[in-house]
Amino acid sequence: MPTDKTEKTTEKKKSAAEAKPEPVKKAKAPAEPKTEPAKKAKAGAEKKPKAVKVKKPEAAPDAAAEAPVEAAVPPVETVPAKVEPAETAPVETAPVEADPVPDTPRRSVAFIGSECYPFVKTGGLGDVMYALPKALVKHNCDVKVILPRYRCIPWEYQQKMVYRGAFGMDLCADGRSYYVGIMEYVWDGVVYDFIDNEEFFSSGNPYTNLVDDIPKYCYFAKAALAALNYMDWIPDIIHCHDWQAALVPVYLRTLFENTKLSRARAILTIHNLKFQGVYNIPTIKYWSGLPDYVFNKDALTVNWVDANMLKGGLTYSNAITTVSPTYAWEIQTPAYGENLDAHLRYHAGKLRGIVNGIDYDIWNPLTDKNVPHNYSAADVLKQKKANKRALQEELGLQVDEGKLVIGLISRLTDQKGLDLVNAIMSQIVDDYTQVVILGTGDAMYEDSFRYYENAYKGTVCSCILYDEARSHRIYAGADALLVPSRFEPCGLTQLNAMRYGTVPIVRETGGLKDTVEPYNMFTNTGNGFTFDRYDAGLLLDAINRAKTLYFENRWCWDEMVQRDMEKDVSWDSSAAQYKELYLQLT
């Protein structure tokens, strides 16, 4: 842990042409008891239908604040260090397109979360933390993203980070203090600030086990707020993501209530309600240093003996969002609420769903360097065949552009509906259908898909690994993509598939229901095939309907492919909705 104190370099960043928002009223936990004046802020811590067998047809023709605030950051002895001033240090920037600035008031937003592409990514959260801030810049927002500085972040980014300062921060209930360093990186108009602490972030992976992750993210939530104070950057909105940042709204309304940060409004986005940060009360009370009154049944306490970090954040935030409207409704029901459905129904007035998008700079078949044959909606029918042949050759499948290739790109877990796929795999595969699987996860599914590859040589390929480049080639070369999830907050694979002209076959849940319109054979409309109840027979029926259309009414299939590619699944619409929410709150 570093002991030298460095010269503080504090930059004041103010929003352009924007008046300060009115100070927000102090939020209280439900049934909050009267407390002593705020203490010094402790900175830091069924029956299965028969498979359809169809005759293979002839190929169809190609158709701002006080910094540092004494209450949040205790003074530390300083020793000058040889550090390049932040003003002159090189930072990596990429040219930003000169899009017209929307005629809406400017807002400053601090994103706080545990992962962000390309620095560290384990799932969809990393994509959102990267793409949404970049889209918000085009909607007249100043955006700062605050992340842990994990050791696993590639050196190509680590070496370009700029030192912004350091301070000591008391975290625990007994006053135990920890070092907080701030390293900065600027890219695509977004400022990324990394919280540096070797004791908490030196492990190889961002998530290890709950015993270690609870102290780590107590520290991170508090350090993120203390760093904003230290840098004198007071945002209008503090946008937190998932349980790892859920204590931020709690800190904001308690230990930081007498700082300028208290005027900021807090939003908490639920990406997956299954993960909540639940541990025994004494442990979380010690590591967080939070006052006793927040550990009540209306805030952090669950099951009388445990504390739930996500539940606390839901209580103290000004707004709650999920990553699709349907998921926002589903989590208020016992079937999907993960024991928080009653709590979410109580806070339904501040809950809304905004569907995710995808980054068109990354997911663009016309410019994608990972795709052998680039294409657009104008020539997709021709180039899709070329990409299919290339994919079949790469994966050792029988090369035949007339076969229907079904892709499955997923974490191999129960949530993704793989038990349904296992139950009907032998009925999916026939002389005219190939299946490609890409992903890692539970050993049971990894082994079963390896078995299918061995049993159906040249027809099934199971790639039990994570390969981002290969996923792009599967999107480009497959005809359909399977997403039969048990539950899916939003889902990005179906959006990527549509962007690449690959027809999604999905279960009607969460964001899958919001983004995939079921095909209507009478009006020739829709952009995919869907099934409702979680049932293997219904999944097989949806796949067979897709096969029938592909082989018997190819021109209808081709029109759907082109509709999918023309559908707007970018972040622009979603970013506009978030901007509207920011304006409403401020």
DRENMAR-425171 format. One record per residue (C-alpha): residue in three letters; residue number from 1; x, y, z. Coordinates in Angstrom, 2 decimals. Layout:
N
ALA;NUM;X;Y;Z
...
***
This chain:
586
MET;1;0.00;0.00;0.00
PRO;2;1.53;3.35;-0.94
THR;3;2.41;5.63;1.97
ASP;4;3.76;8.67;0.20
LYS;5;1.23;11.42;-0.26
THR;6;1.42;13.15;-3.55
GLU;7;0.63;16.66;-4.55
LYS;8;-3.08;16.96;-5.14
THR;9;-4.05;17.97;-8.60
THR;10;-7.63;19.09;-8.50
GLU;11;-9.40;20.05;-11.64
LYS;12;-12.75;21.73;-11.55
LYS;13;-15.06;20.54;-14.28
LYS;14;-18.23;22.50;-14.77
SER;15;-21.12;21.80;-17.09
ALA;16;-21.22;24.14;-20.07
ALA;17;-24.05;26.66;-20.19
GLU;18;-25.93;24.97;-17.34
ALA;19;-27.22;26.43;-14.12
LYS;20;-26.81;24.52;-10.88
PRO;21;-29.76;22.30;-10.07
GLU;22;-31.81;22.95;-6.97
PRO;23;-30.39;21.13;-3.93
VAL;24;-32.22;17.88;-3.39
LYS;25;-34.15;17.15;-0.26
LYS;26;-32.54;14.72;2.08
ALA;27;-33.94;11.24;1.59
LYS;28;-34.82;9.16;4.61
ALA;29;-35.17;5.43;5.05
PRO;30;-38.72;4.32;5.74
ALA;31;-39.54;4.59;9.43
GLU;32;-36.19;6.24;10.06
PRO;33;-35.63;6.98;13.74
LYS;34;-34.42;10.31;14.95
THR;35;-30.66;10.36;14.99
GLU;36;-27.83;12.43;16.31
PRO;37;-26.32;15.05;13.98
ALA;38;-24.34;13.50;11.16
LYS;39;-21.03;12.14;12.27
LYS;40;-17.85;12.79;10.43
ALA;41;-18.14;10.97;7.10
LYS;42;-16.16;7.83;7.19
ALA;43;-14.74;7.88;3.81
GLY;44;-14.31;4.62;2.09
ALA;45;-15.76;0.69;1.97
GLU;46;-43.83;-32.37;-21.50
LYS;47;-44.96;-34.23;-24.37
LYS;48;-42.56;-33.47;-27.14
PRO;49;-43.83;-32.90;-30.65
LYS;50;-42.20;-34.82;-33.42
ALA;51;-39.43;-32.95;-35.17
VAL;52;-40.24;-31.60;-38.59
LYS;53;-38.47;-33.46;-41.39
VAL;54;-38.52;-31.48;-44.58
LYS;55;-37.32;-32.17;-48.07
LYS;56;-34.38;-30.03;-48.94
PRO;57;-35.50;-27.55;-51.61
GLU;58;-33.53;-26.10;-54.41
ALA;59;-31.58;-23.06;-53.42
ALA;60;-33.69;-19.93;-53.61
PRO;61;-32.43;-17.11;-55.82
ASP;62;-30.65;-14.27;-54.08
ALA;63;-33.22;-11.88;-53.57
ALA;64;-18.93;20.08;-9.19
ALA;65;-18.23;20.34;-5.09
GLU;66;-15.85;21.05;-2.19
ALA;67;-12.64;19.18;-2.65
PRO;68;-11.69;17.54;-0.49
VAL;69;-14.64;17.79;1.90
GLU;70;-13.41;17.39;5.43
ALA;71;-16.38;15.27;6.37
ALA;72;-15.58;12.77;3.67
VAL;73;-11.78;12.78;3.48
PRO;74;-9.56;13.12;6.52
PRO;75;-6.32;15.06;6.06
VAL;76;-3.19;13.07;5.40
GLU;77;0.47;13.96;5.82
THR;78;1.99;14.67;2.44
VAL;79;5.36;14.01;0.90
PRO;80;5.92;15.45;-2.57
ALA;81;6.12;12.76;-5.19
LYS;82;7.50;12.93;-8.69
VAL;83;4.29;12.87;-10.65
GLU;84;3.59;14.38;-14.03
PRO;85;0.86;17.04;-13.75
ALA;86;-2.48;15.76;-14.97
GLU;87;-2.73;18.67;-17.39
THR;88;0.25;17.56;-19.40
ALA;89;0.00;13.80;-19.07
PRO;90;-0.89;12.01;-22.30
VAL;91;-4.29;10.40;-22.50
GLU;92;-5.66;8.27;-25.28
THR;93;-8.46;9.88;-27.20
ALA;94;-10.39;8.83;-30.24
PRO;95;-11.97;11.23;-32.67
VAL;96;-15.60;11.85;-31.83
GLU;97;-18.05;12.42;-34.62
ALA;98;-19.32;15.94;-34.78
ASP;99;-22.95;15.08;-34.14
PRO;100;-25.35;17.96;-33.54
VAL;101;-25.81;18.63;-29.82
PRO;102;-29.42;17.97;-28.77
ASP;103;-31.32;21.04;-27.68
THR;104;-31.78;19.82;-24.10
PRO;105;-30.22;21.07;-20.86
ARG;106;-26.77;19.74;-20.07
ARG;107;-26.37;17.28;-17.21
SER;108;-23.36;15.76;-15.50
VAL;109;-23.51;12.05;-14.69
ALA;110;-21.23;9.80;-12.66
PHE;111;-21.51;6.10;-13.56
ILE;112;-20.39;3.77;-10.76
GLY;113;-20.08;0.04;-11.46
SER;114;-17.83;-2.97;-11.11
GLU;115;-16.90;-3.63;-14.76
CYS;116;-16.66;-1.90;-18.11
TYR;117;-15.54;-2.99;-21.57
PRO;118;-12.72;-2.99;-22.70
PHE;119;-11.01;-2.79;-19.33
VAL;120;-12.80;-5.70;-17.66
LYS;121;-15.94;-7.54;-18.77
THR;122;-17.71;-10.67;-17.54
GLY;123;-21.21;-10.05;-18.93
GLY;124;-23.72;-7.53;-20.22
LEU;125;-22.99;-5.05;-17.44
GLY;126;-19.58;-4.40;-18.95
ASP;127;-21.15;-3.59;-22.32
VAL;128;-23.67;-1.17;-20.79
MET;129;-21.05;0.63;-18.71
TYR;130;-19.08;1.25;-21.91
ALA;131;-21.74;1.98;-24.52
LEU;132;-24.33;3.98;-22.55
PRO;133;-21.92;6.70;-21.31
LYS;134;-20.55;7.08;-24.83
ALA;135;-24.09;7.50;-26.18
LEU;136;-24.98;10.00;-23.44
VAL;137;-22.10;12.26;-24.51
LYS;138;-24.00;12.74;-27.78
HIS;139;-27.06;13.73;-25.75
ASN;140;-25.37;16.71;-24.11
CYS;141;-24.09;15.00;-20.96
ASP;142;-20.77;15.20;-19.15
VAL;143;-19.98;11.64;-18.11
LYS;144;-17.45;10.20;-15.67
VAL;145;-17.21;6.44;-15.13
ILE;146;-15.79;5.20;-11.82
LEU;147;-14.39;1.66;-11.69
PRO;148;-12.09;-0.45;-9.51
ARG;149;-8.54;-0.69;-10.80
TYR;150;-8.30;-4.47;-10.97
ARG;151;-4.94;-6.05;-11.63
CYS;152;-6.50;-7.99;-14.54
ILE;153;-7.03;-4.80;-16.57
PRO;154;-4.74;-5.13;-19.62
TRP;155;-1.43;-3.31;-19.41
GLU;156;-2.16;-1.40;-22.62
TYR;157;-4.73;0.57;-20.63
GLN;158;-2.92;0.56;-17.29
GLN;159;0.15;2.25;-18.73
LYS;160;-1.90;5.14;-20.14
MET;161;-3.69;5.94;-16.90
VAL;162;-2.88;9.31;-15.35
TYR;163;-2.40;9.78;-11.62
ARG;164;-4.98;12.20;-10.20
GLY;165;-4.20;12.01;-6.49
ALA;166;-4.57;9.91;-3.35
PHE;167;-5.93;10.23;0.16
GLY;168;-6.62;8.20;3.26
MET;169;-10.17;7.13;4.01
ASP;170;-11.64;5.62;7.17
LEU;171;-13.96;2.78;6.24
CYS;172;-14.80;0.34;8.97
ALA;173;-16.95;0.72;12.07
ASP;174;-13.81;0.84;14.22
GLY;175;-12.29;3.68;12.17
ARG;176;-9.84;1.50;10.23
SER;177;-8.43;3.57;7.38
TYR;178;-7.49;2.64;3.80
TYR;179;-5.57;4.20;0.95
VAL;180;-7.55;5.49;-2.04
GLY;181;-5.72;6.29;-5.27
ILE;182;-7.27;7.76;-8.39
MET;183;-6.00;6.91;-11.87
GLU;184;-7.63;8.51;-14.91
TYR;185;-8.10;7.53;-18.56
VAL;186;-9.97;9.54;-21.21
TRP;187;-11.49;7.88;-24.28
ASP;188;-14.30;8.80;-26.71
GLY;189;-15.26;11.86;-24.70
VAL;190;-15.76;9.83;-21.50
VAL;191;-13.56;10.18;-18.40
TYR;192;-12.75;6.88;-16.65
ASP;193;-11.52;7.16;-13.06
PHE;194;-10.13;3.99;-11.48
ILE;195;-10.09;3.51;-7.70
ASP;196;-6.68;2.12;-6.84
ASN;197;-6.08;-0.11;-3.82
GLU;198;-3.85;-3.17;-3.99
GLU;199;-5.37;-4.75;-0.89
PHE;200;-8.84;-5.01;-2.42
PHE;201;-8.24;-5.20;-6.18
SER;202;-5.08;-7.28;-6.57
SER;203;-6.85;-10.58;-7.34
GLY;204;-6.92;-11.85;-10.89
ASN;205;-10.69;-11.64;-11.37
PRO;206;-13.18;-8.93;-10.45
TYR;207;-15.45;-11.39;-8.61
THR;208;-13.96;-14.08;-6.40
ASN;209;-16.26;-15.16;-3.55
LEU;210;-18.79;-13.39;-1.37
VAL;211;-16.55;-13.41;1.69
ASP;212;-13.97;-11.30;-0.16
ASP;213;-16.38;-9.39;-2.38
ILE;214;-18.44;-7.88;0.46
PRO;215;-15.52;-5.86;1.95
LYS;216;-14.24;-5.04;-1.55
TYR;217;-17.47;-3.43;-2.71
CYS;218;-18.21;-1.72;0.62
TYR;219;-14.86;-0.02;0.14
PHE;220;-15.49;0.71;-3.54
ALA;221;-18.91;2.33;-2.97
LYS;222;-17.58;4.69;-0.33
ALA;223;-14.32;5.40;-2.12
ALA;224;-16.20;6.35;-5.31
LEU;225;-18.10;9.10;-3.47
ALA;226;-15.02;10.25;-1.59
ALA;227;-13.11;10.44;-4.89
LEU;228;-15.81;12.69;-6.40
ASN;229;-15.42;14.98;-3.38
TYR;230;-11.66;14.91;-3.66
MET;231;-11.72;15.79;-7.37
ASP;232;-14.29;18.54;-6.72
TRP;233;-16.59;17.05;-9.38
ILE;234;-20.19;17.11;-8.17
PRO;235;-22.56;15.49;-10.69
ASP;236;-26.25;16.11;-11.13
ILE;237;-26.85;12.34;-11.31
ILE;238;-25.02;9.43;-9.69
HIS;239;-25.97;6.33;-11.71
CYS;240;-25.14;3.07;-9.91
HIS;241;-25.22;-0.44;-11.33
ASP;242;-26.07;-3.73;-9.59
TRP;243;-25.31;-4.77;-6.02
GLN;244;-21.60;-3.98;-6.20
ALA;245;-22.46;-0.24;-6.28
ALA;246;-25.76;-0.44;-4.39
LEU;247;-24.37;1.04;-1.17
VAL;248;-23.61;4.31;-2.97
PRO;249;-27.15;5.73;-2.50
VAL;250;-27.06;4.61;1.14
TYR;251;-23.77;6.39;1.80
LEU;252;-25.00;9.42;-0.14
ARG;253;-28.01;9.89;2.15
THR;254;-26.20;9.12;5.41
LEU;255;-22.46;9.68;5.84
PHE;256;-22.25;12.12;2.90
GLU;257;-25.44;14.04;3.65
ASN;258;-23.55;17.16;4.77
THR;259;-21.38;17.39;1.67
LYS;260;-22.17;19.02;-1.65
LEU;261;-22.65;15.54;-3.10
SER;262;-25.98;15.38;-1.26
ARG;263;-27.57;17.53;-3.96
ALA;264;-26.98;14.78;-6.54
ARG;265;-29.82;12.41;-7.41
ALA;266;-29.11;8.65;-7.24
ILE;267;-30.29;6.06;-9.76
LEU;268;-29.80;2.32;-9.27
THR;269;-30.02;0.04;-12.32
ILE;270;-30.78;-3.66;-11.82
HIS;271;-29.04;-5.75;-14.47
ASN;272;-29.77;-9.11;-12.83
LEU;273;-31.82;-9.33;-9.63
LYS;274;-30.46;-12.80;-8.90
PHE;275;-27.28;-11.25;-7.45
GLN;276;-27.91;-9.03;-4.42
GLY;277;-24.90;-8.95;-2.08
VAL;278;-26.45;-10.67;0.95
TYR;279;-24.37;-11.41;4.04
ASN;280;-24.76;-11.36;7.81
ILE;281;-25.48;-7.99;9.41
PRO;282;-22.40;-7.75;11.68
THR;283;-20.02;-8.23;8.75
ILE;284;-21.64;-5.64;6.49
LYS;285;-22.13;-3.25;9.41
TYR;286;-18.42;-3.48;10.25
TRP;287;-17.06;-3.13;6.71
SER;288;-19.46;-0.39;5.64
GLY;289;-19.31;1.73;8.77
LEU;290;-22.94;2.70;8.14
PRO;291;-25.15;3.89;11.03
ASP;292;-27.31;1.37;12.86
TYR;293;-30.61;2.86;11.69
VAL;294;-30.14;1.73;8.07
PHE;295;-30.15;-1.90;9.24
ASN;296;-33.92;-2.18;9.52
LYS;297;-36.51;-4.25;7.68
ASP;298;-37.35;-1.39;5.30
ALA;299;-33.76;-0.84;4.23
LEU;300;-30.91;-3.34;4.41
THR;301;-32.21;-6.08;6.71
VAL;302;-33.63;-9.36;5.33
ASN;303;-34.47;-12.60;7.15
TRP;304;-33.85;-10.79;10.46
VAL;305;-30.15;-11.72;10.51
ASP;306;-28.82;-10.74;7.07
ALA;307;-28.14;-7.47;5.29
ASN;308;-28.93;-7.07;1.60
MET;309;-26.81;-4.42;-0.13
LEU;310;-29.03;-4.25;-3.22
LYS;311;-32.17;-3.82;-1.11
GLY;312;-30.57;-0.91;0.72
GLY;313;-29.70;0.78;-2.53
LEU;314;-33.27;0.34;-3.80
THR;315;-34.57;2.02;-0.65
TYR;316;-32.31;5.06;-0.74
SER;317;-32.18;5.72;-4.50
ASN;318;-34.31;8.40;-6.14
ALA;319;-35.09;6.17;-9.13
ILE;320;-34.77;2.48;-9.99
THR;321;-34.35;1.21;-13.54
THR;322;-34.09;-2.22;-15.09
VAL;323;-32.81;-3.13;-18.52
SER;324;-36.23;-3.77;-20.12
PRO;325;-39.85;-2.83;-19.39
THR;326;-41.03;-6.46;-19.18
TYR;327;-38.31;-7.32;-16.65
ALA;328;-39.38;-4.30;-14.55
TRP;329;-42.85;-5.89;-14.35
GLU;330;-41.59;-9.47;-13.88
ILE;331;-39.43;-8.72;-10.84
GLN;332;-42.48;-7.46;-8.97
THR;333;-43.89;-11.00;-9.05
PRO;334;-42.90;-13.91;-6.77
ALA;335;-41.78;-15.98;-9.78
TYR;336;-39.02;-13.53;-10.76
GLY;337;-38.65;-11.26;-7.71
GLU;338;-35.89;-13.27;-5.97
ASN;339;-37.55;-12.55;-2.58
LEU;340;-37.56;-8.80;-3.25
ASP;341;-40.86;-8.66;-5.15
ALA;342;-42.78;-7.11;-2.24
HIS;343;-40.05;-4.53;-1.70
LEU;344;-40.07;-3.66;-5.40
ARG;345;-43.86;-3.37;-5.47
TYR;346;-43.58;-0.92;-2.56
HIS;347;-41.09;1.16;-4.60
ALA;348;-42.93;0.67;-7.92
GLY;349;-43.53;4.42;-8.22
LYS;350;-39.84;5.02;-8.92
LEU;351;-39.28;1.85;-11.00
ARG;352;-39.15;1.83;-14.79
GLY;353;-37.59;-0.29;-17.54
ILE;354;-35.41;0.99;-20.38
VAL;355;-34.25;-1.62;-22.86
ASN;356;-30.54;-1.88;-23.63
GLY;357;-29.00;-1.27;-27.03
ILE;358;-25.77;-2.33;-28.72
ASP;359;-22.78;-0.31;-29.84
TYR;360;-22.91;0.09;-33.62
ASP;361;-19.19;0.86;-33.71
ILE;362;-18.46;-2.68;-32.50
TRP;363;-21.43;-4.57;-33.93
ASN;364;-21.47;-3.53;-37.59
PRO;365;-21.33;-6.28;-40.25
LEU;366;-20.26;-3.73;-42.86
THR;367;-17.01;-2.83;-41.03
ASP;368;-16.48;-5.80;-38.66
LYS;369;-12.89;-7.02;-39.08
ASN;370;-13.81;-10.38;-37.53
VAL;371;-16.22;-11.19;-40.38
PRO;372;-14.73;-12.76;-43.57
HIS;373;-17.23;-11.10;-45.90
ASN;374;-18.60;-7.72;-44.85
TYR;375;-22.14;-6.82;-45.83
SER;376;-25.14;-4.56;-45.31
ALA;377;-28.90;-5.04;-45.69
ALA;378;-28.47;-4.43;-49.43
ASP;379;-26.30;-7.52;-50.06
VAL;380;-26.96;-9.64;-46.97
LEU;381;-28.66;-12.46;-48.92
LYS;382;-25.52;-13.06;-50.97
GLN;383;-22.86;-12.44;-48.31
LYS;384;-24.69;-14.45;-45.65
LYS;385;-24.09;-17.55;-47.77
ALA;386;-20.39;-16.74;-48.13
ASN;387;-20.05;-16.23;-44.37
LYS;388;-21.91;-19.48;-43.73
ARG;389;-19.47;-21.42;-45.93
ALA;390;-16.52;-19.80;-44.15
LEU;391;-18.00;-20.67;-40.73
GLN;392;-18.64;-24.28;-41.76
GLU;393;-15.05;-24.62;-42.98
GLU;394;-13.65;-23.04;-39.78
LEU;395;-15.63;-25.32;-37.46
GLY;396;-15.34;-28.56;-39.41
LEU;397;-19.00;-28.75;-40.37
GLN;398;-20.25;-30.16;-43.67
VAL;399;-19.95;-27.27;-46.14
ASP;400;-23.39;-26.70;-47.61
GLU;401;-24.91;-23.23;-47.84
GLY;402;-28.38;-24.74;-48.21
LYS;403;-28.42;-26.10;-44.65
LEU;404;-30.06;-24.15;-41.83
VAL;405;-27.38;-23.20;-39.31
ILE;406;-28.63;-22.49;-35.76
GLY;407;-26.25;-20.70;-33.40
LEU;408;-26.23;-20.64;-29.59
ILE;409;-23.91;-18.09;-27.94
SER;410;-24.35;-18.11;-24.19
ARG;411;-23.10;-18.74;-20.71
LEU;412;-23.83;-22.43;-20.19
THR;413;-26.12;-22.16;-17.16
ASP;414;-29.69;-23.06;-16.18
GLN;415;-30.79;-19.43;-16.54
LYS;416;-30.16;-19.61;-20.29
GLY;417;-32.65;-22.45;-20.85
LEU;418;-30.04;-25.04;-21.76
ASP;419;-31.95;-27.82;-20.02
LEU;420;-34.62;-27.32;-22.70
VAL;421;-32.00;-27.54;-25.45
ASN;422;-30.55;-30.69;-23.90
ALA;423;-33.98;-32.31;-23.86
ILE;424;-34.62;-31.83;-27.59
MET;425;-31.15;-31.71;-29.15
SER;426;-31.58;-35.02;-30.98
GLN;427;-34.83;-33.70;-32.47
ILE;428;-33.30;-30.40;-33.60
VAL;429;-30.55;-32.03;-35.63
ASP;430;-31.49;-33.56;-38.98
ASP;431;-30.08;-33.86;-42.51
TYR;432;-30.79;-30.21;-43.22
THR;433;-29.88;-28.54;-39.89
GLN;434;-26.57;-27.76;-38.21
VAL;435;-26.00;-26.43;-34.68
VAL;436;-23.09;-24.30;-33.41
ILE;437;-22.57;-23.70;-29.67
LEU;438;-20.16;-21.15;-28.17
GLY;439;-19.68;-20.55;-24.45
THR;440;-18.51;-21.83;-21.10
GLY;441;-20.26;-22.49;-17.81
ASP;442;-21.56;-25.43;-15.81
ALA;443;-19.62;-28.64;-16.35
MET;444;-22.86;-30.58;-16.93
TYR;445;-23.69;-28.52;-20.01
GLU;446;-20.12;-28.34;-21.25
ASP;447;-19.93;-32.15;-21.18
SER;448;-23.34;-32.69;-22.78
PHE;449;-22.55;-30.39;-25.71
ARG;450;-19.18;-32.08;-26.21
TYR;451;-21.12;-35.36;-26.40
TYR;452;-23.45;-33.98;-29.08
GLU;453;-20.48;-32.80;-31.13
ASN;454;-18.99;-36.28;-31.00
ALA;455;-22.32;-37.96;-31.74
TYR;456;-23.17;-35.70;-34.68
LYS;457;-19.83;-35.18;-36.39
GLY;458;-20.01;-32.55;-39.12
THR;459;-23.45;-31.43;-37.95
VAL;460;-22.87;-30.11;-34.41
CYS;461;-19.88;-28.03;-33.27
SER;462;-19.43;-27.21;-29.58
CYS;463;-16.87;-24.49;-28.88
ILE;464;-16.48;-24.66;-25.09
LEU;465;-14.57;-21.40;-24.71
TYR;466;-15.02;-17.64;-24.72
ASP;467;-14.00;-16.20;-28.10
GLU;468;-15.30;-12.73;-28.91
ALA;469;-14.04;-12.80;-32.51
ARG;470;-15.62;-16.20;-33.20
SER;471;-18.94;-14.97;-31.82
HIS;472;-18.96;-12.27;-34.51
ARG;473;-18.40;-14.92;-37.20
ILE;474;-21.23;-17.06;-35.81
TYR;475;-23.60;-14.08;-35.88
ALA;476;-22.58;-13.45;-39.50
GLY;477;-22.65;-17.09;-40.66
ALA;478;-25.64;-18.55;-38.80
ASP;479;-29.20;-18.31;-40.08
ALA;480;-30.90;-18.34;-36.66
LEU;481;-29.88;-17.77;-33.04
LEU;482;-31.34;-19.66;-30.10
VAL;483;-32.10;-17.76;-26.84
PRO;484;-34.52;-19.94;-24.80
SER;485;-33.81;-18.28;-21.43
ARG;486;-35.65;-19.15;-18.23
PHE;487;-35.43;-15.42;-17.48
GLU;488;-33.55;-12.66;-19.28
PRO;489;-33.40;-9.09;-17.91
CYS;490;-32.58;-7.72;-21.36
GLY;491;-30.36;-9.94;-23.44
LEU;492;-27.87;-8.65;-25.97
THR;493;-27.32;-11.73;-28.15
GLN;494;-30.70;-11.37;-29.85
LEU;495;-29.88;-7.71;-30.62
ASN;496;-26.49;-8.65;-32.04
ALA;497;-28.15;-11.40;-34.10
MET;498;-30.70;-9.04;-35.66
ARG;499;-27.96;-6.54;-36.43
TYR;500;-26.20;-9.30;-38.42
GLY;501;-29.33;-10.56;-40.19
THR;502;-29.63;-13.68;-38.02
VAL;503;-33.21;-14.53;-37.03
PRO;504;-33.70;-14.93;-33.24
ILE;505;-35.68;-17.83;-31.73
VAL;506;-36.47;-16.74;-28.16
ARG;507;-38.68;-17.29;-25.15
GLU;508;-41.06;-14.45;-24.34
THR;509;-39.47;-13.15;-21.16
GLY;510;-37.79;-9.91;-20.10
GLY;511;-36.00;-8.01;-22.83
LEU;512;-36.47;-10.88;-25.27
LYS;513;-40.20;-10.17;-25.31
ASP;514;-39.59;-6.43;-25.66
THR;515;-37.23;-6.69;-28.61
VAL;516;-38.42;-9.70;-30.68
GLU;517;-41.78;-9.45;-32.42
PRO;518;-43.10;-12.95;-33.22
TYR;519;-43.46;-13.80;-36.90
ASN;520;-47.03;-13.65;-38.25
MET;521;-47.47;-15.93;-41.27
PHE;522;-50.73;-14.23;-42.31
THR;523;-49.31;-10.70;-42.53
ASN;524;-45.66;-11.66;-43.12
THR;525;-44.55;-9.40;-40.26
GLY;526;-42.33;-9.85;-37.23
ASN;527;-38.62;-10.36;-36.75
GLY;528;-38.24;-13.71;-35.01
PHE;529;-39.87;-16.83;-33.56
THR;530;-41.05;-17.00;-29.97
PHE;531;-42.63;-19.33;-27.39
ASP;532;-44.15;-18.40;-24.04
ARG;533;-44.19;-21.09;-21.31
TYR;534;-40.88;-22.59;-20.24
ASP;535;-41.33;-25.94;-21.97
ALA;536;-39.07;-28.03;-24.20
GLY;537;-41.94;-28.98;-26.48
LEU;538;-42.79;-25.33;-27.12
LEU;539;-39.16;-24.57;-27.88
LEU;540;-39.07;-27.41;-30.42
ASP;541;-42.28;-26.08;-31.98
ALA;542;-40.71;-22.61;-32.41
ILE;543;-37.62;-24.15;-34.05
ASN;544;-39.82;-26.23;-36.39
ARG;545;-41.80;-23.14;-37.39
ALA;546;-38.52;-21.45;-38.25
LYS;547;-37.42;-24.49;-40.30
THR;548;-40.71;-24.54;-42.20
LEU;549;-40.44;-20.89;-43.18
TYR;550;-36.76;-21.20;-44.11
PHE;551;-37.24;-24.17;-46.45
GLU;552;-40.78;-23.66;-47.79
ASN;553;-41.20;-19.85;-47.96
ARG;554;-37.65;-18.64;-48.38
TRP;555;-38.65;-15.24;-49.75
CYS;556;-40.54;-14.53;-46.49
TRP;557;-37.47;-15.56;-44.50
ASP;558;-35.24;-13.32;-46.60
GLU;559;-37.55;-10.35;-46.04
MET;560;-37.36;-10.98;-42.28
VAL;561;-33.57;-11.01;-42.45
GLN;562;-33.61;-7.60;-44.11
ARG;563;-36.17;-6.25;-41.60
ASP;564;-33.95;-7.37;-38.75
MET;565;-30.93;-5.58;-40.16
GLU;566;-32.91;-2.37;-40.64
LYS;567;-34.35;-2.44;-37.11
ASP;568;-32.80;0.21;-34.84
VAL;569;-31.24;-1.61;-31.88
SER;570;-28.61;1.06;-31.15
TRP;571;-28.10;2.89;-27.87
ASP;572;-29.42;6.19;-29.27
SER;573;-33.06;5.66;-28.32
SER;574;-32.19;4.21;-24.92
ALA;575;-29.78;7.05;-24.15
ALA;576;-32.52;9.56;-24.97
GLN;577;-34.80;7.84;-22.45
TYR;578;-32.11;7.95;-19.78
LYS;579;-31.50;11.63;-20.51
GLU;580;-35.23;12.28;-20.10
LEU;581;-35.12;10.51;-16.72
TYR;582;-32.13;12.61;-15.63
LEU;583;-34.00;15.80;-16.52
GLN;584;-37.09;14.66;-14.63
LEU;585;-35.07;13.97;-11.50
THR;586;-33.18;17.26;-11.57
***
